[in-house]
């Protein structure tokens, strides 16, 4: 799709939340400009950024004047705005509900499990590592079962569910969580990585 000007993505390259928004842009083949927001230097607290997102979190996109904050909201916006085939966000009620289920998991179990364990281990944030790792293991046990008999999280084709869960799952070892016991998850990660336009998180 040709855009008169690229979408601006405000994010932090080591953030899984930012990566899922960037990944969606790439999978849709949309041109975008990345503007780095150094969250550890407090760039998200500046008056300029607070005008984009008063909550002071990344990512945020500016699509030619339409500003959308929150990674999951960005996924939904991009799918509704640019995916004419409705492949990434199914139009049928059951399919849409199943995708929403996983988007909720991304904002809950994934965020407080693997993502939190990673931020504790990688960035030295003082929180309960054991609790985050235990939550991650419970999540991955469910994911392993769900993915044992399907190609992607919602059937045979990739959806926003896969984009939402990929980033923090792929870097779970950075939070001290071994993915070796989860062959179905590792196979699923490889399938996502094989999608046209895919680019992984920087290590």
C-alpha positions as CSV (number, residue, x, y, z in Angstrom):
1,X,0.0,0.0,0.0
2,X,1.3,3.4,-1.0
3,X,1.0,6.2,1.6
4,X,1.6,9.9,0.8
5,X,3.8,10.0,3.9
6,X,5.1,7.3,6.2
7,X,3.5,6.5,9.5
8,X,5.6,7.7,12.5
9,X,6.2,5.1,15.1
10,X,7.4,6.4,18.5
11,X,9.1,3.6,20.4
12,X,12.0,1.9,22.1
13,X,13.8,-0.8,20.2
14,X,14.3,-3.1,23.2
15,X,10.6,-2.9,24.2
16,X,8.4,-5.9,23.2
17,X,5.4,-3.5,23.1
18,X,7.2,-1.3,20.6
19,X,8.3,-4.4,18.6
20,X,4.8,-5.7,18.2
21,X,3.7,-2.4,16.6
22,X,6.7,-2.3,14.4
23,X,6.2,-5.9,13.4
24,X,2.6,-5.3,12.4
25,X,3.7,-2.3,10.2
26,X,6.3,-4.6,8.5
27,X,3.9,-7.5,8.0
28,X,1.4,-5.1,6.4
29,X,4.2,-3.7,4.2
30,X,3.5,-0.1,5.4
31,X,6.2,2.5,5.2
32,X,7.1,4.1,8.5
33,X,9.6,6.3,10.2
34,X,10.9,5.2,13.6
35,X,11.4,7.9,16.3
36,X,13.3,6.5,19.3
37,X,12.0,7.4,22.7
38,X,14.6,6.6,25.3
39,X,12.3,5.5,28.2
40,X,15.3,5.0,30.6
41,X,16.4,8.6,30.0
42,X,12.8,9.8,30.7
43,X,12.0,10.9,27.1
44,X,8.4,9.6,27.6
45,X,7.9,12.2,30.3
46,X,8.6,15.2,28.1
47,X,5.8,17.6,27.3
48,X,6.0,16.8,23.6
49,X,5.5,13.1,24.1
50,X,2.9,13.6,26.8
51,X,0.8,15.4,24.2
52,X,0.9,12.2,22.1
53,X,0.2,9.9,25.1
54,X,-0.6,11.3,28.5
55,X,0.1,7.9,30.1
56,X,3.7,8.3,28.9
57,X,4.1,4.8,27.5
58,X,5.4,3.5,24.2
59,X,4.6,2.8,21.5
60,X,2.6,5.5,19.8
61,X,1.9,5.9,16.1
62,X,1.0,9.1,14.2
63,X,-0.7,8.1,10.9
64,X,-0.9,11.5,9.2
65,X,-2.6,13.1,12.1
66,X,-4.4,10.1,13.6
67,X,-2.5,9.4,16.8
68,X,-2.9,5.9,18.4
69,X,-1.3,4.9,21.7
70,X,-1.0,1.4,23.2
71,X,0.5,-1.5,21.3
72,X,-2.7,-3.6,21.2
73,X,-4.8,-0.6,20.1
74,X,-2.2,0.1,17.4
75,X,-2.5,-3.5,16.1
76,X,-6.3,-3.2,15.9
77,X,-6.1,0.2,14.2
78,X,-3.6,-1.0,11.6
79,X,-5.6,-4.1,10.8
80,X,-8.9,-2.3,10.5
81,X,-7.3,0.6,8.5
82,X,-5.0,-1.3,6.1
83,X,-5.9,-5.0,5.9
84,X,-8.7,-5.1,3.3
85,X,-8.8,-8.9,3.4
86,X,-9.6,-8.9,7.1
87,X,-7.0,-11.7,7.5
88,X,-5.3,-10.2,10.6
89,X,-8.5,-9.4,12.5
90,X,-11.3,-11.8,11.4
91,X,-14.7,-10.2,10.6
92,X,-16.7,-13.2,11.9
93,X,-17.8,-12.9,15.5
94,X,-16.2,-16.1,16.7
95,X,-12.9,-15.4,15.0
96,X,-12.8,-11.8,16.3
97,X,-13.6,-13.0,19.8
98,X,-10.8,-15.6,19.8
99,X,-8.3,-12.9,18.6
100,X,-9.5,-10.6,21.4
101,X,-9.0,-13.4,23.9
102,X,-5.3,-13.5,23.0
103,X,-5.0,-9.7,23.0
104,X,-6.2,-9.8,26.6
105,X,-3.6,-12.5,27.4
106,X,-0.9,-10.3,25.9
107,X,-1.9,-7.4,28.2
108,X,-2.2,-9.7,31.2
109,X,-0.4,-13.0,31.5
110,X,2.3,-12.1,29.0
111,X,2.9,-8.7,30.4
112,X,3.1,-9.8,34.0
113,X,4.9,-13.1,33.3
114,X,7.6,-13.2,30.6
115,X,7.7,-9.5,30.0
116,X,8.1,-8.6,33.6
117,X,10.7,-11.4,34.2
118,X,12.7,-10.0,31.3
119,X,12.7,-6.4,32.6
120,X,13.8,-7.6,36.0
121,X,16.7,-9.7,34.6
122,X,17.7,-7.5,31.6
123,X,17.2,-4.0,33.1
124,X,17.6,-4.6,36.8
125,X,14.1,-3.5,37.7
126,X,13.4,-4.4,41.4
127,X,10.3,-6.7,41.3
128,X,9.5,-10.3,42.2
129,X,11.4,-12.4,39.6
130,X,10.2,-15.7,40.9
131,X,6.5,-14.7,40.7
132,X,6.9,-13.4,37.2
133,X,8.7,-16.6,36.1
134,X,6.1,-18.8,37.7
135,X,3.4,-16.9,35.8
136,X,5.3,-17.2,32.6
137,X,5.6,-21.0,33.1
138,X,1.8,-21.3,33.6
139,X,1.2,-19.2,30.5
140,X,3.6,-21.3,28.4
141,X,2.0,-24.5,29.5
142,X,-1.3,-23.3,28.2
143,X,0.3,-22.0,25.0
144,X,2.0,-25.3,24.4
145,X,-1.3,-27.1,24.6
146,X,-3.1,-24.7,22.4
147,X,-0.4,-24.8,19.7
148,X,0.0,-28.5,19.7
149,X,-2.8,-29.0,17.2
150,X,-2.8,-25.8,15.2
151,X,-0.5,-23.8,13.0
152,X,-1.2,-20.4,14.6
153,X,-3.0,-19.2,17.7
154,X,-6.3,-18.8,15.9
155,X,-6.5,-21.5,13.3
156,X,-4.3,-22.0,10.3
157,X,-3.5,-18.4,9.4
158,X,-1.6,-15.7,11.3
159,X,-3.7,-13.0,13.1
160,X,-3.1,-10.2,15.5
161,X,-3.0,-12.8,18.2
162,X,0.3,-14.1,16.9
163,X,1.8,-10.6,16.6
164,X,0.7,-9.6,20.1
165,X,2.3,-12.7,21.7
166,X,5.3,-13.2,19.6
167,X,7.7,-10.5,20.8
168,X,7.9,-11.2,24.6
169,X,7.6,-15.0,24.0
170,X,10.6,-15.0,21.7
171,X,12.8,-13.2,24.2
172,X,11.6,-15.1,27.3
173,X,15.1,-16.6,27.8
174,X,16.2,-13.1,28.7
175,X,14.0,-13.4,31.7
176,X,15.5,-16.7,32.7
177,X,12.7,-18.8,31.1
178,X,13.9,-21.7,29.1
179,X,11.8,-22.5,26.0
180,X,13.4,-25.9,25.4
181,X,10.5,-27.7,27.2
182,X,8.0,-26.1,24.8
183,X,8.5,-27.6,21.2
184,X,5.1,-26.4,19.9
185,X,5.9,-22.8,21.0
186,X,9.3,-22.9,19.4
187,X,7.8,-24.3,16.2
188,X,5.2,-21.5,16.3
189,X,7.9,-18.9,16.8
190,X,9.6,-20.2,13.7
191,X,6.4,-19.9,11.7
192,X,6.0,-16.3,12.7
193,X,9.6,-15.6,11.8
194,X,9.0,-17.0,8.4
195,X,6.2,-14.5,7.5
196,X,7.0,-12.1,4.7
197,X,8.3,-8.8,6.1
198,X,9.2,-10.3,9.5
199,X,12.0,-8.6,11.5
200,X,12.9,-9.8,15.0
201,X,13.7,-7.8,18.2
202,X,17.3,-6.7,18.6
203,X,19.2,-8.7,21.1
